[in-house]
């Protein structure tokens, strides 16, 4: 992990999930999604950029294998929707089809790597509804670390990891980071 003079350094506390544990967890989540969705007829998965995208794609492949039919997967870029960034007055431009398919009347499962304060998910819901009106929206996360600031809960959780405010969960997917693992690190300094 790189350090700069301006930011506190990070100390590795441990590995929470290995590649095989991530894979087993995704298989379980895929089965839960199929079970709660009564199949996959109107089901679609939307990954929140950045690490929600490989999560949605992997779950989509697993669900497609279970259901023997392709499940739509798309992506959502929410950077302009974040309320914790200084983008006052900036209204995002929503491009039709940016998700990759029509979400109107569909059962959407939003996917993200870590659920923390809930602000990313709130921003994702704003962005999603700018693309259309899904029939139902559920949330799937690999890690739920608590500390919510908004009343948002995930329908599908890979693992609950209680953390302190000094701790950070780092999810690594080989599609983005060249490895599959979940790390617990802590700010020092």
Secondary structure, DSSP 8 states (H G I E B T S, - for coil): ----SSS-EEEEEEEEE-HHHHHHHHHHHHHHHHHHTTSSTTEEEEEETTHHHHHHHHHHHHHHHHHTS--EEEEE--GGG-TTSS-TT------TTSSSS--TT-EEEEEEEEESSSHHHHHHHHHHHHS---SEEEEEEEEE----SSS---SEEEEE----TTEEEEEE-HHHHSS-EEEEEEEE-
